[in-house]
């Protein structure tokens, strides 16, 4: 096994024991980026000198006994919507093409304090709006399993970088499936924690009531380890929750005997690719063979999830993105006539088509005359979706289903039909609407060799049950190759 094939936790162990160093690990990653990046386009910002310098600094601290954490010396990638002090942060948009923050987001600070070394900022759908990483102003990222296909989105750069060994692990953000769906498409593990578990301070907002930062990793152990590092109560984030049960690595137990797992019939109807269905149900059988109690049940309101999500997310986006006006920071158009002209030209030139579409949709549903008909109604349905999950979790410990209806689509096939792209989120967005934790674990491949993920959903603050179930499945499945 080569250095790049190690998981983040395995690498940290080898660095600690002196078998390798943080510098050697970073040099291996940089060499791999040099050989693959031109084709894959996983990174927006990558500063090799800064990365090597940070690795040397980390190695000194490890040798001095100052850094002893489970991620000490591990090269990590950060999605380009998390502020990083002194490092370009663009949200893959022209409008933030020159934005260098004066501070780092809380999640990034905690990762760095744990000794992980930031390599660079990964590509994403512009302002996290998209499901394929094709709406990026810096060009699409390609799927390492087959470069004619998308890596998913919006955290496609992070997922592809992990899958291609261009980093050992990465941070992404999930507003409607943006960690879990690319994890499924790229054959890696991705987790969206319960809303409020990880601070959103320094995360450039898309949908404030839906956004949550989480890890993308090679296995469930790495996922639990990173979750332990980034989960924290933060006074700078009013939605942050104080939790006592963040010892997530204690849930890495290979035991699901007696665990009650529910499979929603609604998730296995029309539109689901037969190969995806087969792989996901096979994963359920594996858990059943290990002693879990697996049952089918009806989870209502699935058909209303997409219109509800896109109404709420677009409304919040239109509000959050009004700050990008060419006055305070970021891109400003040239040749304008007065303040209103400057606003108009800056936003017209700075935002891409998908972002403009969602801003207009959001402004429409918030406008007088339509607010009650659309936005308020969506909020009511959101509450009903949460209630449906509450009823399900009264019976089940974990809900199991697909992550996406198909494997990764071909490049260019989704952008032509935005509605089709939105429908690809049908199995992931309810988790965000209800504030629940969810995890995607690789469970098979289709006939073209493209990965398929199984999604496990837990009740609020029950990440440990998800991690335990995912770990037990992973142990039975063996290495995913």
N, C-alpha and C positions, 0 to 999 in steps of 0.2 A: 504493500500500500504506500503510495506516494504521499508527500506532505500535504498536497492540496486535497487529497481524498479524506483527510481527517475531519471529524466534526469540530465545532468550536471548542467544546468541552475537552475532547481528546487532545486538541492542539495545546490548549492552556495547560493541560497535565504534562505534556511533553516539554513545554517551555519551562515549567516549574521544576521538572526533574533534571533539566539540563541537556536533554536529548536534542533539542533544537532551540532556536532563539526567536524572539519577536521580529528581529531584523531579517532572519532567514525566511520566516513565514511571509513577511511583507514583500521581500524580493521575489519569492515564488509567485505571489499574487500579481505583482507588477509585470513579471515576465509573461504570465498567462493573459493579462489584460492586453499587453502589447501584441500578442499573437491573435487574439480573438475579437478585440473591441471594434476594429474597423468593420467587421461583419455584423456583430451583434448590437452595438450602440447602446450598451447598458448604462453608461455614465454620461452625465451632462458636464460635471466638473470633476477633474481628476488631476491632483498636483502630486506628482511622484516624489519631488524633493521634500515637500511638507509631510507626506505619508512616511517616508523613510526616516526623517528626522524625529517624528512622533514615535515611531517604532524603536529607535535607538534610545530615546528618553524613557520609554516604557521598560525596555530591557534593563536599563540601569536601575530603575526603581524595583524591578523584580529581583535583581541580584542583591540589592541592598535590603531586601525583605520588606520594602514599603508597600509593594503591590502583591497581594496574596489571593485575590478574588478568583472565581472560576472562569473569568473571561480575560484575565491579565495577559496582555500581549497579542490578543486575537484581532486580526484585521476585520473591520466591519464596514458595511456600506450604509449610507443614510439616504432615504427618499428626499428628493429635492424640494419638499414643501415644509421641511423642518429647519428652522433658523439655526445657522452655525456661525459663531462669532468669527468675523474676518474672512469668511468663505462665501463666495457667490451662492445665492439661494434664489432660484428663478421660478419655481413651480412649473418649469418647462414652458414658460410663456415669454413672449417678446416684451410684454409690459413690465416684467421684472428682470429683464436681461442684464441690468447693471446694478442690481440690488445686493449690497453686502451688509448683512446685519451686524449690529453692535453687541449682540448677545446671542447665547445659544438656547435652544429649547430645553426644557427640563429633562425630557427623555434622553436627549443627546448628552447633556451634562452628566446624568447618572451613568450612562454607558461609558463615558470617558473616565469618570471617577472609579469605575470598576476595573479600569485598566485596558479596556478595548481600544483599538487604534483605528481612527476613522480614515478610510481610504479616499472617499470622495462622495459625491452626490449623484444619486441614480435618476435615470430618465423616468418620466411618468406622463400620463395624460395631462394636458394643460389644466392647472388648478384642480387636478384629480377628477376631471369631468370626462369620463370615457371608460370603456371596458377593454381596450386593446393596446394602449400606449401608442396609438397612432395619431392622437390629437396634439402630441408634443410639438412645440415650435422647433425642436432640434431633431426632428425626424423620428421614425418609428424604431422601437427596439424589436429584435427578432427572437423567436423562440429557439433556445439552444438545441432542442431535440430535433427541430426541423425549421430551418431559417426561412422557409416559405410561409410559415405560420406565425401568428401573433403570440406574445407571451402572456396575454391577458392584461388587465389594468384595474385601477390606475397605477398600482404598484408594480407594473411590469418590469421596470428596470431592476428593481430590488430582487424580484423572483428569478429573473433570468440570470442576474449576476451570481446568485447562490447556486443555481442549477449548472452554470458554466464554470464554477470554481473561480470566479473573478472576485470572490470574497468568501469568508467562512460563514457569515450570517449577515442579516440586514434588518433595518427597521423600515416598515411601511406604515401606511395609514389606511383605515377601512371606514368608508362612509356608507357603502351599500354592498360590500363584498370585495373591496379593492385590495385586500390581503389574501382572502381565501380563494377567490377565483384565479388570480395569477399563480398562486401556489399549486392549485389543481392542474392548470395548464402546463406548468413547468416541472411538475413532479417533485415538489418540495413541501415542507410542512409550514403552514401559516396560521397564525392565531389572532383573532379579534377578541380582546378582553371585554368584560362587562364595562358598560359606559361609566366613566368616572374613575376607573382603576388606574389608568395612566394619565398623567397631567397633559393637558392640551396646550399648556403655556409654550409659546414659540412655534406651534403648529399653525401654518397659514390656513385660515378657516375656509372650508367649502360649505358644509352644513353643520353648524355648531352643535345642534342637538343630536347629531348622528356620528360625527367624526370620532375616531379612536385610534391611537397608535398601537402597533403590535409587531411581533417578530416574524421574520421569514427565515427558515433554518433548514438544515439537512435532516434533522430528526427531532423527535419529541423531547428528548433530554435537553437539547440546545434551547428549544422553545421554552421549556419550564425554567431553565437557568436564566435566560434573558428576561422573562416575565418577572422573575424575582428581583432583578436589578432595576427594571424600569417602573414597576408598580410602586406608587408612593402617593401620600397625601401632599398636596401642594397648595399653599395659601394663595398663590398667584393665579390659581384656576378655580373659579367659583363653582365649577361642576365636579371638582375633585372630591373623591370619597375617602374617608379615613377607614382603612381596613387593617384588621389584626392577622388575617389568615393569608398572608402572601408568601408563605414558605412552600412555593409551588413544586419544588424538587422533591418534597416529601410524598407527593402523589405519584411518583414514578414507581408504581407497584404493578407487577404482572399478575393482576387478579381482577376478574370481572364476575366472579361467581355470585349469583343472586342479583346482579345489576339489572335494573328494568330499562330496557331500550325500546322506544316507540318509533315506528316507521310510518310517516304520514302517507296514506293512500293518495292524497291529492298531489304528492310530489312525483308520482310514478305513472301519470296519465299521458295524454297527448303531448307531443313535442319533445319528449325525452328520448335521446338516442338509445337504441336497444343495447349497444355495447356498454354505454355508461350505466344503464339500468342493471345489466348483468354483473358488472364489476362491483357496483355499490351493494347489491343484494348478496354477492359472494362475501363481501366484507362483513355484512350482518351475520352470515352463516358462520364465519370464523369466530365471531364473538359469542355466538350461540353455542358453538362447540366447546368454548372455554367456560361455559356455565352461566352466561347471561340469559335473561328471559326476554325474548324478542317478540313483539306484538305489532300488528298493524292497527292504525286508528285513523280517525278523520280529524284533520286540522283545518278548521273552517277559515274563510276569508283570504285564502291564498291568491285568488284571482284579483283581489282588490289591492294587493301589496304594491304592485308596480305603479298604478296611478297615484296611490297615496304617497309613496316614496318620492316620486318625481315632482309632485306638487309641493311637498314640504321642502325637499332638498333645493329645488329651484328657487323657492321663495327665500330661503336662508342665503343661498348663493347671491341672489340679486342684491340683498342687503349687505352681505360681507364684502362683495367686490366693488361696492360704490366708492371705497376708499382709494382705489387705483385710478387716479384722475390726472396724473401728470404734474401735480402740484407738490406733493410731499416727498415722494421718492419714486424710483423706477423710470421707465421710458416716458419721454415727452415728445409729441409730434413737432415737426418744424413747420414754418410757414402757416401760421394761424392768425386769425383776425379777431382779437378779443378773447375773453375768458371762456365763453360758451363754445366758441370755435375750437379753442385749445382742448377743452374737455372732450368734445365730439371727435375731433381728429385723433387725439391720443388713444381713446378707447376703441375707435374704429380700426386703427392701425395696430394697436397693441394686443387686442384679444383675437383669438381664433374663432372659427365658425361655431364650434360646439359650445364654447363658453358664451358667445353672444346669444345662441339659441336658448340656453338655460337662463340667462339674465332676463331676456325678453319674456320667457314663460313665467319666471318668478315675479317679475314686475306686473304682469297681467293678473296672476292669481291674487296678488296683494292689493290690486287697485280697487277703488270704491265701486261698488256694484257687483264685483266678482269675489270679493274677500269671503263673504258668507257662503257663496255657492261652491267655492273650491277649497280655499285654504282652511276655513273652519271645519268644513266637512271632512277634509283629510285628517285634521287633528282628532276628530271624533273616531274615525276609522282606525287611526293609529292606536287609540286607547282600546278599541275592540280587539285589535290584533294582539295587544299585550295581554288582554283578558283570556283570549283563546290559548295562548302559550301558558298562562298561569294554570288554566284548567288541565292542560296536557302534563305539566310538571307536577301536578298533584298525584298523577298516576305513574309517571316515568322519571328516571334519573337523567336520562340522555335521550335526545331525539336524533335519529340517524337518517341521512338522505343524500342526494347528489349535491355537488357544489354548483354545477352548471349543466344545462341541457345537453351540451355536446362537448367534444374535446376542442382544442384551440382551432378557431377558424383560420382560413388563409388570409394573408395580408391583403387589405383593400376590400374584402368582402363585406365588412361590417359598416364601414363609413358611408357607403352608398345608401344604407337603409338604417337611419338612427333608431327607428322603432324596434327593428330586429335586434339591434345592439342593446336597447333597454330591456327587451324580453329575456336576454341572456342572464339578467340579474334576478330572475324570478325566485330562485331558491336561497339567495343570500340576503336580500334587502329586509325581510321581516325581522331578522336578527338585529339589525340596526334600529329599526322602528321600535322594537321592544327593549332595546338596550342590553341584549343578552350576549353571553360569550359564545364564540363558535371557533371550530378548528377544522382545517382541511389536512387530510393525510393521504398520501398516494396509495391507491388500492388496485391499480392495474393499468393496462394500455389498450388502445384500440388497434384495429388491423393495420393502421399506418404507423404504429409505434409511438403514438402520442399519449402522454400520461393522462390518467383519470384520477380524480380525488374523491374521497368520501368525506362528507361534512358531518361533524358531530356538534350538536347544539345543546347547551346547558342552561339551567335557570340562572338568574342573576347571582353573581358572586360564587358560582359553583364551578369555577375553572378547574379545581382539583379533580372533580369527577370526570371532566372532559380529558384532562391530561392522563388520568389513570386508564380510561377506556382507550384513548389513542395509543398509549404506551403498550398496553396489553395486546392491541391489534398489531402494532408494529413488531413486537417480539414474535408473534405467531407468523407474520408475513415474511420476516427476514429482510435482508438488504434489498432496497428498491433500485434496480439497475435497468 
